[in-house]
């Protein structure tokens, strides 16, 4: 097993001790410029704004310790407006002035930017979980969230463990994240002896989910798995409660934030929601993983007044991965950063990443938690507690 690389706290000490002398296009003392493209307007604004807060926190922390190789990190932020074409516009505006790129959170925009970053040999850490970004591998493109297929498999593991045999699946046909998750769930269901009795697409703009609930009610489904991000996650969950449907509702990690909890209120109690391991860090046993989660969670809570949601975990983890790659590369030479990322072994709030030339997602389903909502908080199920304890102990 490869030696684990240091957390950001240790990383800061290491890089500030190195002083100047960065290799790459800029000289020692010049800022390292990191592009950040996220949704600050449009449907995914709630997601992109949390990523931005987390990235800004990570940059503040490393700069407070002197930066990397004696050079401060400077963010160059743009809004993709939750639109693929605007993501391309944003990238083209900044590509000539940045050393690496983080974002977007909107899978459709991330997929639009991906071939441009690959063409330009721009180290690119995507905040979107769509499978297509890393299948096939593009040498300069890496993903920070767990992939949609991993969320699908984790749910199927849980569904099998609780004895459910038949499920309904609803998915957003206009969201690459949702499409990828649905595709993986259909493909993997037989492996876990699960039958999909209802398979219902909808669109991001859908405001009435009653037809889907009727089809579920008339079926043999024992649970409903809902794939969606942003507004549909709130709308569907509220309508589910009002429908009187008795089968449990399973929501994916896009709902693992106060941005879903607050509008849901008491109606969220008892619902099942996936998340990255960092969202439930306080419930983990003491150890390295928990320490790294707290390194982000405590200052984030102090600064913003609430715990970091799913999307913030992704942004902060992307920074840790990029900063460590720059440290290993000795500066901002982009091929060296790419090579450093491909040999990365690092614990982040999202879990332990093991990138390689054949794996640019780096995570496994074991770093995903399956939670219930209790008293307005995400709490791991007993099954998830057991599984995560094994994962943390193994890491």
C-alpha positions as CSV (number, residue, x, y, z in Angstrom):
1,X,0.0,0.0,0.0
2,X,1.3,3.4,-0.9
3,X,2.2,5.8,1.8
4,X,-0.6,8.3,2.5
5,X,0.3,11.8,1.6
6,X,-0.2,14.5,4.3
7,X,-3.4,16.4,5.0
8,X,-3.6,20.1,4.2
9,X,-2.4,21.0,7.7
10,X,0.8,19.0,7.2
11,X,1.0,20.0,3.6
12,X,1.0,23.7,4.5
13,X,4.0,23.1,6.8
14,X,5.8,21.1,4.1
15,X,5.3,23.6,1.2
16,X,6.1,26.7,3.2
17,X,9.4,25.2,4.3
18,X,10.3,24.8,0.6
19,X,10.5,28.5,0.0
20,X,10.6,29.8,-3.6
21,X,12.1,28.2,-6.6
22,X,8.9,27.0,-8.4
23,X,9.4,25.6,-11.8
24,X,6.9,26.3,-14.5
25,X,5.8,29.4,-16.5
26,X,5.9,31.9,-13.6
27,X,8.8,32.8,-11.5
28,X,9.2,32.5,-7.8
29,X,7.0,35.0,-6.0
30,X,4.4,35.3,-8.8
31,X,1.0,34.0,-7.8
32,X,-0.2,30.5,-8.8
33,X,-3.5,31.2,-10.6
34,X,-6.2,28.6,-10.3
35,X,-9.4,28.9,-12.4
36,X,-12.7,28.2,-10.7
37,X,-15.8,27.8,-13.0
38,X,-19.0,27.1,-11.1
39,X,-22.7,27.9,-11.3
40,X,-23.2,31.3,-9.6
41,X,-26.5,31.9,-11.4
42,X,-29.1,29.6,-12.9
43,X,-30.6,26.3,-11.5
44,X,-27.3,25.1,-9.9
45,X,-26.5,28.3,-8.1
46,X,-27.0,26.7,-4.6
47,X,-24.5,24.0,-5.6
48,X,-21.9,26.2,-7.2
49,X,-22.0,28.8,-4.4
50,X,-21.1,26.2,-1.8
51,X,-18.2,24.9,-3.9
52,X,-16.9,28.5,-4.2
53,X,-17.0,29.0,-0.4
54,X,-15.1,25.8,0.2
55,X,-12.4,26.6,-2.5
56,X,-12.0,30.1,-1.1
57,X,-11.5,28.6,2.4
58,X,-8.8,26.2,1.2
59,X,-7.0,29.0,-0.6
60,X,-7.2,31.2,2.5
61,X,-5.7,28.4,4.6
62,X,-2.8,27.7,2.3
63,X,-2.0,31.4,1.7
64,X,-2.0,32.1,5.4
65,X,0.9,29.6,5.6
66,X,2.8,31.3,2.8
67,X,1.3,29.6,-0.2
68,X,3.0,26.9,-2.3
69,X,6.7,27.1,-3.0
70,X,6.7,30.6,-1.6
71,X,3.9,31.6,-4.1
72,X,0.4,32.7,-3.1
73,X,-2.7,31.1,-4.7
74,X,-4.9,33.4,-6.7
75,X,-8.4,32.4,-7.7
76,X,-9.8,33.4,-11.1
77,X,-13.5,32.8,-10.7
78,X,-16.1,32.7,-13.5
79,X,-19.9,31.8,-13.6
80,X,-21.0,29.1,-16.0
81,X,-24.7,30.2,-15.4
82,X,-25.7,26.5,-15.3
83,X,-25.3,26.3,-19.0
84,X,-22.8,24.3,-21.1
85,X,-22.2,27.1,-23.6
86,X,-21.5,29.6,-20.9
87,X,-19.1,27.2,-19.3
88,X,-17.2,27.2,-22.6
89,X,-17.3,31.0,-22.7
90,X,-15.9,31.2,-19.1
91,X,-13.1,28.7,-19.9
92,X,-12.1,30.6,-23.0
93,X,-12.0,33.8,-21.0
94,X,-9.4,32.5,-18.5
95,X,-7.5,29.7,-20.1
96,X,-4.5,31.8,-21.0
97,X,-4.1,33.2,-17.5
98,X,-4.5,30.1,-15.2
99,X,-2.2,27.2,-14.3
100,X,-5.0,24.7,-13.4
101,X,-8.8,24.5,-13.4
102,X,-11.4,23.5,-10.8
103,X,-15.1,23.0,-11.7
104,X,-17.9,23.0,-12.8
105,X,-20.5,21.4,-10.6
106,X,-23.1,21.1,-13.4
107,X,-22.2,17.9,-15.2
108,X,-23.4,19.2,-18.6
109,X,-21.1,22.2,-18.3
110,X,-18.2,20.0,-17.1
111,X,-18.6,17.7,-20.1
112,X,-18.6,20.8,-22.4
113,X,-15.3,22.1,-20.9
114,X,-13.6,18.7,-20.7
115,X,-12.3,18.4,-24.4
116,X,-11.0,22.0,-24.3
117,X,-9.0,21.4,-21.1
118,X,-7.6,18.2,-22.6
119,X,-6.7,20.0,-25.8
120,X,-4.9,22.7,-23.9
121,X,-3.2,20.3,-21.5
122,X,-4.8,22.1,-18.6
123,X,-4.9,20.1,-15.3
124,X,-8.6,20.0,-14.7
125,X,-10.3,18.8,-11.5
126,X,-14.0,18.5,-12.2
127,X,-16.6,19.0,-9.5
128,X,-19.2,17.0,-11.4
129,X,-19.8,13.3,-11.0
130,X,-20.8,12.3,-14.5
131,X,-19.2,9.0,-15.6
132,X,-18.4,10.1,-19.1
133,X,-15.7,12.4,-17.9
134,X,-13.4,9.6,-17.1
135,X,-14.6,6.8,-19.4
136,X,-12.5,6.8,-21.5
137,X,-9.6,8.4,-19.6
138,X,-8.5,11.8,-20.7
139,X,-5.0,12.4,-19.4
140,X,-5.6,15.9,-18.0
141,X,-9.2,15.4,-16.6
142,X,-9.8,14.2,-13.1
143,X,-13.0,14.0,-11.1
144,X,-13.4,14.9,-7.4
145,X,-16.9,13.7,-6.4
146,X,-17.7,10.0,-6.3
147,X,-19.0,9.1,-9.8
148,X,-22.7,8.6,-10.4
149,X,-22.1,4.9,-10.9
150,X,-20.6,4.7,-7.4
151,X,-23.6,6.3,-5.9
152,X,-25.8,3.8,-7.8
153,X,-23.8,0.9,-6.6
154,X,-23.7,2.1,-3.0
155,X,-27.5,2.3,-3.0
156,X,-27.8,-1.2,-4.4
157,X,-25.5,-2.5,-1.7
158,X,-27.7,-0.9,0.9
159,X,-30.9,-2.0,-0.8
160,X,-29.7,-5.6,-0.9
161,X,-28.6,-5.4,2.8
162,X,-32.0,-4.3,4.0
163,X,-33.8,-7.1,2.0
164,X,-35.5,-5.0,-0.7
165,X,-35.9,-6.9,-4.0
166,X,-37.8,-4.5,-6.2
167,X,-37.4,-0.7,-6.7
168,X,-38.7,2.2,-8.8
169,X,-36.3,4.6,-10.3
170,X,-37.0,8.2,-11.4
171,X,-34.3,10.2,-13.2
172,X,-33.8,13.5,-14.9
173,X,-33.3,12.9,-18.6
174,X,-31.7,16.4,-19.0
175,X,-29.0,16.0,-16.4
176,X,-25.8,14.1,-17.3
177,X,-25.3,13.2,-13.6
178,X,-28.8,11.7,-13.3
179,X,-28.6,9.9,-16.7
180,X,-25.2,8.4,-15.7
181,X,-26.6,7.3,-12.3
182,X,-29.7,5.8,-13.8
183,X,-27.7,3.9,-16.4
184,X,-25.4,2.5,-13.8
185,X,-28.3,1.4,-11.6
186,X,-30.0,-0.4,-14.4
187,X,-26.7,-2.2,-15.3
188,X,-25.7,-3.1,-11.8
189,X,-29.2,-4.1,-10.4
190,X,-28.9,-7.8,-11.4
191,X,-25.6,-8.1,-9.6
192,X,-27.4,-7.3,-6.4
193,X,-30.5,-9.3,-7.2
194,X,-32.6,-6.2,-7.5
195,X,-35.4,-5.7,-10.0
196,X,-36.4,-2.3,-11.3
197,X,-40.2,-2.4,-11.6
198,X,-40.8,1.3,-12.6
199,X,-38.3,3.2,-14.7
200,X,-39.5,6.9,-15.1
201,X,-37.6,9.7,-16.8
202,X,-38.6,13.3,-16.1
203,X,-37.1,16.7,-17.0
204,X,-35.3,19.3,-14.9
205,X,-38.3,21.7,-15.4
206,X,-40.9,19.1,-14.2
207,X,-43.1,20.6,-11.5
208,X,-45.6,17.8,-11.0
209,X,-44.4,14.3,-10.1
210,X,-47.9,12.8,-9.3
211,X,-47.9,10.6,-12.4
212,X,-44.6,9.0,-11.3
213,X,-46.0,8.4,-7.8
214,X,-49.1,6.8,-9.2
215,X,-47.1,4.4,-11.3
216,X,-45.0,3.5,-8.2
217,X,-48.1,2.9,-6.1
218,X,-49.5,0.6,-8.8
219,X,-46.3,-1.4,-9.0
220,X,-44.6,-4.0,-6.8
221,X,-41.7,-1.5,-6.0
222,X,-40.6,-1.6,-2.3
223,X,-38.7,1.7,-2.6
224,X,-38.3,4.7,-4.9
225,X,-34.8,5.9,-5.9
226,X,-34.9,9.5,-7.1
227,X,-32.0,10.9,-9.2
228,X,-32.0,14.6,-9.5
229,X,-30.2,17.8,-8.5
230,X,-31.4,21.3,-7.5
231,X,-35.0,22.2,-7.4
232,X,-36.5,18.8,-8.5
233,X,-35.1,17.2,-5.4
234,X,-37.1,19.5,-3.2
235,X,-40.3,19.5,-5.3
236,X,-40.4,15.8,-5.7
237,X,-39.7,15.1,-2.0
238,X,-42.5,17.5,-0.9
239,X,-45.0,16.0,-3.3
240,X,-43.9,12.5,-2.2
241,X,-44.9,13.4,1.3
242,X,-48.2,14.8,0.2
243,X,-49.0,11.8,-2.0
244,X,-49.2,9.4,0.9
245,X,-47.0,6.9,-0.8
246,X,-45.8,4.4,1.7
247,X,-42.7,3.0,0.0
248,X,-39.5,4.7,1.3
249,X,-38.0,7.5,-0.8
250,X,-34.2,7.3,-1.4
251,X,-32.5,10.5,-2.6
252,X,-29.0,10.9,-3.9
253,X,-26.1,13.1,-2.6
254,X,-27.3,16.2,-4.5
255,X,-29.8,16.6,-1.6
256,X,-27.1,16.3,1.1
257,X,-27.2,19.9,2.2
258,X,-29.1,22.5,4.1
259,X,-30.3,23.7,0.7
260,X,-32.5,20.7,0.6
261,X,-33.1,20.3,4.4
262,X,-34.3,23.8,5.0
263,X,-37.1,24.0,2.4
264,X,-38.1,20.4,3.3
265,X,-38.4,21.2,7.1
266,X,-40.1,18.5,9.1
267,X,-41.2,16.6,6.0
268,X,-37.6,15.4,5.5
269,X,-37.6,13.4,8.8
270,X,-37.0,9.8,8.1
271,X,-36.1,10.1,4.5
272,X,-33.0,8.4,3.2
273,X,-30.2,10.5,1.6
274,X,-26.7,9.6,0.4
275,X,-23.7,11.7,1.0
276,X,-19.9,11.9,0.8
277,X,-18.2,10.7,4.0
278,X,-17.4,14.3,4.9
279,X,-21.0,15.3,5.4
280,X,-21.3,12.9,8.3
281,X,-17.8,13.3,9.7
282,X,-18.9,13.8,13.3
283,X,-20.3,10.3,13.3
284,X,-17.0,8.7,12.3
285,X,-14.6,7.1,14.7
286,X,-11.6,9.1,15.7
287,X,-8.7,8.9,13.2
288,X,-7.1,10.5,10.2
289,X,-10.2,10.7,8.1
290,X,-12.2,12.5,10.8
291,X,-9.3,14.9,11.5
292,X,-9.1,16.0,7.8
293,X,-12.9,16.4,7.7
294,X,-12.7,18.6,10.8
295,X,-9.9,20.6,9.3
296,X,-12.5,21.9,6.8
297,X,-15.7,21.6,8.7
298,X,-14.8,23.7,11.8
299,X,-13.6,26.8,10.0
300,X,-16.4,26.5,7.4
301,X,-19.0,26.3,10.2
302,X,-17.5,29.3,12.0
303,X,-17.4,31.4,8.8
304,X,-20.8,30.5,7.3
305,X,-22.9,29.4,10.3
306,X,-23.7,25.9,9.1
307,X,-21.9,22.7,8.3
308,X,-20.3,22.2,4.9
309,X,-22.7,20.5,2.6
310,X,-22.0,17.9,-0.1
311,X,-20.8,20.4,-2.7
312,X,-18.4,22.1,-0.3
313,X,-16.8,18.8,0.4
314,X,-16.1,18.4,-3.3
315,X,-14.6,21.9,-3.7
316,X,-12.3,21.6,-0.7
317,X,-11.2,18.1,-1.7
318,X,-10.3,19.3,-5.2
319,X,-8.1,22.0,-3.7
320,X,-6.2,19.5,-1.5
321,X,-5.6,17.3,-4.5
322,X,-4.4,20.2,-6.7
323,X,-2.2,21.8,-4.0
324,X,-0.5,18.5,-3.3
325,X,0.1,17.9,-7.0
326,X,1.6,21.4,-7.3
327,X,3.8,20.6,-4.3
328,X,4.9,17.3,-5.9
329,X,5.5,18.9,-9.3
330,X,7.7,21.6,-7.8
331,X,5.7,24.4,-9.3
332,X,3.2,25.0,-12.1
333,X,4.6,23.1,-15.0
334,X,1.3,21.6,-16.3
335,X,2.6,18.2,-17.5
336,X,4.3,17.7,-14.1
337,X,1.1,18.6,-12.3
338,X,-0.7,16.0,-14.5
339,X,1.9,13.4,-13.7
340,X,1.6,14.2,-9.9
341,X,-2.2,13.8,-10.0
342,X,-1.9,10.4,-11.7
343,X,0.2,9.1,-8.8
344,X,-1.9,10.8,-6.0
345,X,-2.7,8.9,-2.8
346,X,-4.4,11.5,-0.5
347,X,-7.0,11.5,2.2
348,X,-9.5,14.4,1.8
349,X,-13.0,15.2,3.2
350,X,-14.4,13.1,0.3
351,X,-12.3,10.1,1.3
352,X,-9.1,8.6,0.2
353,X,-8.1,9.3,-3.4
354,X,-6.0,6.9,-5.4
355,X,-5.6,8.3,-8.8
356,X,-3.7,6.4,-11.4
357,X,-3.1,6.4,-15.2
358,X,-6.1,4.1,-15.5
359,X,-8.3,5.7,-12.8
360,X,-9.1,9.4,-12.8
361,X,-11.9,9.2,-10.3
362,X,-9.8,7.9,-7.5
363,X,-12.6,7.0,-5.1
364,X,-14.6,3.9,-4.4
365,X,-18.2,3.4,-3.2
366,X,-17.0,2.7,0.3
367,X,-16.5,6.4,0.9
368,X,-20.3,7.1,0.4
369,X,-22.6,7.1,3.3
370,X,-26.3,6.2,3.3
371,X,-28.1,8.4,5.8
372,X,-31.5,9.1,7.4
373,X,-32.7,12.5,8.4
374,X,-33.1,12.9,12.2
375,X,-33.9,16.1,13.9
376,X,-32.9,18.0,10.7
377,X,-29.5,16.4,10.4
378,X,-28.0,13.7,8.2
379,X,-27.2,10.6,10.3
380,X,-25.7,7.4,9.0
381,X,-27.9,4.4,9.0
382,X,-26.7,1.5,11.2
383,X,-25.5,-0.3,8.0
384,X,-23.6,2.8,6.9
385,X,-21.9,3.2,10.4
386,X,-20.6,-0.3,10.2
387,X,-19.4,0.0,6.6
388,X,-17.8,3.4,7.1
389,X,-16.0,2.2,10.3
390,X,-14.5,-0.6,8.2
391,X,-13.5,1.9,5.5
392,X,-11.9,4.3,7.8
393,X,-10.0,1.6,9.6
394,X,-8.8,0.2,6.3
395,X,-7.6,3.6,5.2
